[in-house]
């Protein structure tokens, strides 16, 4: 703002403090996280790695192995309790938020906007299952680091090598990172489209690709794994990746419907694509940077076509929020006007009043049908829009496009905060309690140490198939053991 007095600073402090407070609440409640199925796959393999075994040689795996080594080191340093393993994911998510903030600050955004975008990003991580033990948070860290290296100063082959190395590590965390690597290749092609620059562009692509292969070669050189064996296990050759992509027998229309429903649910991740033209029309933005972010968002969204799991959207989220930041970066003059103060006041009313009231007065999501959940959310957004609307109309036609961007960004931020606090966490304590009861029941039937892969995590009896030693990726359920459990309980009562 042009003339900032103490009340302006207090306003900004209260809004930022409220947003950060929401994130702190989400962070400190990590121990309430229920066990996710994928944990029953990653943690047993990490334990085998901690015992000295090599993925693809002594332990079968469908994923590239760097996260197993990371988790093995974490277990060796800090113990093997389940809450400690979940804490690692939360810390990586926090690093991703800080890295995103660092990149957003290069967009010359006002500090308050950068912090609020990062707070909304953290809430989005919780909505997209970022609280669970999955591979995507670790991927995102190295992908953001690669983008940070790209967006820094300088244009040397050393920079391309650093980007390729970071992308190679991300690929060795999960194969889908190769799509982002393809995105960077497309970016280099766009950058080298001019006459006389194609030869240097080809050299840059060669350097980036060579550097990206280094982490895989390091794994091959330092372990007993062979290159053909690893490439086949990770799906780079053979039909493994194709078979996973085609495992779901759905028609084209069914898959389109699944994708549409999931994208509609997480629409705020795709709104910046619709707003992409506004900075270009205003002619006060670096179009090249916007185009780069658009390319990365598109390639990161490709896995959604294969599966519509919530954690697959974690790959989309950073590029979406960077695109939000790029769009909002054209609205710096907007924040110098008097109308922005009124918008901040209304934002404080929403974050400090309307949001807590809705969270307190509406029932837990587990007690509501999907239709009722949508109704509650729609009513919350409608009320929020009515509160913001007077501040929106305070701006003249010259700033109307920026007002649309800011208005939409605020509503999306409120929506993701509401969903992160209400929908996932509303069900977690009940689900965690149910899992613990199921684990005790299964633990009565399966004595510890008898072909059960995960001894230290009785909760993972619910998710890990002890009979499937070939790939550790089957699941057992309490219903499978219900009859045996009832018999054990009856024998105990009879004996007493």
N, C-alpha and C positions, 0 to 999 in steps of 0.2 A: 504494500500500500504506500501511497505517497507520503502521508503524514501519519506516522505510527506513534500513538500515545500509549500510556500505561494500560488503558482499557483494551486496546487492540492486542497488546502483548498478552494480557490476561485471557482474552478470548482464544487466541491461538494456543496458549498453554493448556487451557481447559479441554479444547477439542483434541489436541494431540495426546494429552494425558489420558483422556477417556479411551481413545483408540488403542494406545499402548496398554492401558489397563485391561482391555478385552484380550489382547494378545498374551499378556502375562497370565491371566486366568486360564486361557487355553493351554498355555505351556505348563503351568504348575499342576494341572490335572492329568498329566500324562499317565500316572499310575492307575487311573480308572479305565485305561484302554483295555477292551477285551482282546482275546487272542484272535488274530486273523489267520486264515488258512495258509497263506503264503509263509507265515512264520514256521509252520510245520514242515516246510521244505528247506528254507534257507538256514535256520538255526542248526538242524541236525548235521547238515553238510559242513557248516562252520565248525561244529564240534569235532567232526572227523578231520578237518584240516588242522585244528588245534592239536589233534593226536598225531599229526605228521603225515596224513594221507594226502594224495594229490587228486584234485578233481580231474575227471575224464580218464584217469588211469586206475585208481583204486576206489573212486567214488563217482558214480554216474551223475551227470548234471546236464540240464538242458540250457543253462545260462552261462555266459562268460563269468570267470571265477573271482574277479578282484574283490567283490563284496564279501565273499566267504573268508578271504584272508584278512580283510578289515575287521570283520566280526570275530574271527579267531583271535586277532591281536587284542581287541576290546575285551573279550572274555578272559584272556590271560591277564590283563591288567586290572580289570574292575570286577571280575566275578561273572557268574553265569545265571544270576537270578533274572527272571523275565523282565521285571521293571527296568533293570539296568540296560537290557537290550533295546527296549523301547526308547529309553532316554537317548541313546545314540542317534536314533532317527530324528528325535526332536532337536537335538543339538545341530544336526546337519541342516534341518529345515531353518533353524535360526541363522546359520551361516549363509544360507541361500537368500534369506531376507536382507541381511546386511550387504551381501554382494549386489543384490538388486538395487538397494539404496545407493550404493556407490556408483552404479551405472546410471541411475536416474539423475543423480546430481550433475552428470555431464550434459544432461538435456537443459541445463540452466533453469530448472523448475524452481519455484519458490520452495523453501525448505518444508513448509507445512504440507504442500502437495506431495512431495517425495515421501514424507513420513506416512501420510494417510494412505497413499497408494501401497506402500509396503505393509501397513497394518491390514489393509484389505487383502493383500496377497497372502499374508499369513492365515487369515480367516479362510481364504479359498483353499489353502493346503489342507485345512481341517475338513472342509466340505468334500474334498476330493480324496479322502482317505489317506492324507499325508501323515496321520497319526499312527498308521499301521506299519508293520515291518515289511516294506516293499523295497524294490531297487531304485525306483524313480527319484527319490530325494538325493541319492548319491550321484545318479546320472546328472541331475540338474546342476549340482554344484560345479562339476567340471565343464558342463556346457556353458554355464554363465561365465566361468573363468575364461573359456575360450572366446566368448563374445566380448568380454572385457578387454582381452588382449587385442581383439580385432578393432575395437572402438577407440583404443588408445592412440597416441601420436606415433607417427612414423609409418613407413611403408617399405619394409625390408623383408628379405627372404627369411631372416632370423625370426621375424614375427610370424610368418606363415608356419615355420617349423614348430614354434611354441604352440600355435593354435592346433596344428596337427597332433602334437604330442598330447595335449589336453583332450582333444576329441578321441584319440586312441585309448586313453584311460577310460573315458566315458563309454566307449564301445566295449571295453573289457569289463565294465560293470553290467551293461545290458546291451544286447545286439542292436536294439532299435536306435541307439545313438548314431548308427551308420547313416540314418536318414538325415540327421542334422549335419553330418559330415557332407552328405550330398548337397544339402542346402548351402553350405559354405562354398562348395565347388560352383554351384550356380551363381553365387554372389561374385566370385572371382570372374566368372564368365561375363556377368553383367558389367563388372568394373573394367574388363579388358576388351569391351566391344569396339572401342575406337580403333581407327586405322593405325597400324604400327605397334599396337600393344598386345596383339594376340600371342606373339612368341613369349613375351614376359609372363602373360597370363598362363600359358601352358607350363612354364617353369614353376610358377607359383603353385599350380595344382599338383605338379609332380612332387615338389617339396612337401606340401601339406599331406599328400597321400602316403609318401614314404615315412614321414614322421608319425602318422596315425598308425602305421603298422608296427612301430617300435615296441609298444607295450605287449602286443601279442608275441613278438619274437623274444622279448625278455622272459615271458612266461614259459615259452618253449625251451629256452636255453637253461633256465634255472630249475626246471622240474623234469621228471622223467617223461612228461607228455611229448608225443610226437606231433608234428605239424598237421599231417593228414587226419590224425585221430582227433585233434583239437578242433580243426575246421569242421569236421563232420559232427562232432558233439555239439558245437555251438550253432549249427545250422547254416554255416556259410557255404557248405557244399552238401550235396545229398538232399533228401526230401523232408528233413525234419521240420524246417521252418514252414514249408508249404503245407505239410500235414497239419501243423498247429493252426495255420490260417484257415484251413478248410475243414477243421474238425467239427465246427458247428454246422449242422445240416439245415441251413436257412435259405429261403428263396431271396432273390434280389430285393423284392418289395418288403419282405420281413426285415432284412438287414437295414434297408433304407429307413424303415419305420423305427427300428431300435436306435439308429444313429440320430435321427431327427428328435426323438423323445429325450435322449441324453443331452444333446446340444441345446434343446429348448430349456431343459432344467438348468444347465450351466451357461445360459445365454450371455452373461456378462463377460465371459471369456472371448466371445466372438463379436460383441458390439463394436469394438475398435475397428474391425474390418469395415463395418458399415460407415464409420466416421472417417475413414482413411482419406476421403476426397476433400474434407473440409480444410485441412492445412494446405493441401495442394491448390485449392481454389483461392485461398487467401494469399498465396504466393509469399509466405513468410516462414517457410520451413525447409529443412534439408530433405528433399524428396528421396534422395538416394538412401538415406538412413531409414526412412519410413518403408521404402520398398524392400530393404534388407530384412527388416523385422517382419514384414508381411510374408516373405519367402520362408523364413524360419518358422513362423507360426503355421504355415500351410504344411510343411514337411513334418513338423512335430505332431500334427493332427492326423497323419496317415494311419498310425496304429489303431485309431478309433474305429476305422473301417473293419479291422480284424476282430477286435473285442471292444465292448463298450463299458469296461470296468472303470470305476471312478478314478483309480490311481493312474490310469492311462492319460487322464487330463492334466496330471501334474506336469507332463512334458509341455503342454500347451500354455500353462499359466504364466511362466516368466515372460514369454514373448508377447502374450496378450497385455500384460501390465506394462511392459516396455513400450508397446504400441500406444497404450493409454497415455503413458508419460510423453511420448513424442507428440501426440495430438494436443495434449494439454499444454505442452511447452510452447505452443503458438499463442497461448492466451495470457502471456505475462502482463500485457497492458490491462487485461480484465481485472486483475487483482489490485490495480492502482486506483480503480474507481470506487466511489462511495457505495455502490450497490454490493460490492463484495463483502463489505462489513455486515450488511443486513443478511446476506447469505450465510456468513459465519455464525451469526446469532441464531439463525434458524437451524443450522447444522448442530449447534450446541444443544438446542431444545430437543432435537431428534435423538442425538447420541446419549444425552444425559437424562432425558425424560421419557420420550415415546418408546424407545427401544427397551429400556428396563421395565417399563409398564407392561408392554406386550409379552416380554419374557416371563414376567411374574404372573400375569392374569390368564394367559392361555394355557390349556392343559399340556401335559407331556405329549410329545409327538407319538410315542408308542401307544397312546390311548386314542389317537385320532386315525381316521381313515385317510387315504391319500387325498380324497376330494376335500376333506376338512382341513388337511395340512395346506393344500393349495389355497383354500379360501382364507385361512388365517394370514398366510403370506401376502396374498393379494390385498387384503384389507390393510395390512401394515404398510405396504408400499403406496397404496392410495392415500392413506392419511399422511404419510411422509411427503408425498408429492404435493398435497394441499398445503402443508406447512411451508414447503420450499417455493411454491408458485409465486407469491408476492415478490420475493427476492429475484425471481427469474425475470419478471416483467419490468424491473427497474432499469434494465439495460436497453439502450437504443438499438436501432437496426444494425449499426456498424459492429456491435458486439454480440448480436443475437446468436451467431454461429458458436461463439465461445460459450455463451450462456447455455446453449443446448448441450455442449460437451460436458461442462461442469455439472449441470443439472443431472445428466445421465450418470456421470461418474459417481456423484454423491449417492444417488438412489441405488446403484449397483453395489457400492461399498456398504450401505446399510443392509441390503439384502443378504450379502455374503456374511456380514457380521451376525445377522439374525439366524441364518441357517447354521452357521458354525456353532453358535451357542445353544440353539434350540434342538435342531433335528439330530445331529450325531450324538451330542452329549446327553440328550434327553433319554436315549435308549441304552447308553453305555453301562451305567451302574447296574441296571436290571439284567442286561446281557452278560456282564461280567459275573454277577452272582450266579446266574444259571449255568455258565460255563464251569464255575468252580464246583457246583453241585454235581454236574455231569462228570467232571474229572474225578471227584471222590468216588463216584459210582463205578467208573471204569477202572480206577485204581484198585478197587476191591477185587476185580476180576483178573486184571493183568498185574501180577507181582512185579515190582521194580526190578529191572535188570534182566528180565526174560524176553529177549528179542525186541525189547522196546527201545526205539532209537533215542528218545529224549527222556533221560532219567530225571534230570533236574527240573523239568517243566511238566508237572502233572496235567496242566491245562492243555498241553499239546497232545495228550492222548485223544482229545476231541478232534484234532486236525490231522494227525499223522498216522498213517497205516503201518503198523508194526509188521504186517505180513509181507509187505511189498518191498523186498530188499533191493530190487533192481533199480528203481529210480526214486524211491522215497516219496512218491507224489500221489499216493492214494489217500483216502480219508475214511476214518471210521466214525461212527455215530453212537451215542448212548443207546439208541433203540436196538442196536445189534447185540447189546449185552444186557438188555433189560431183564430177560428171563433168568440169566445166570446170576445177576445182581440180586433179584428177589429171592432166589434159592439160597444164596449166601446169607442174606439178612435173616431168612427163616431159620436156617441152621444155627445162626448165632443166638437168636432168641430161644430156640429149642435147647441149646447147650446151656444157656444161662438159667 
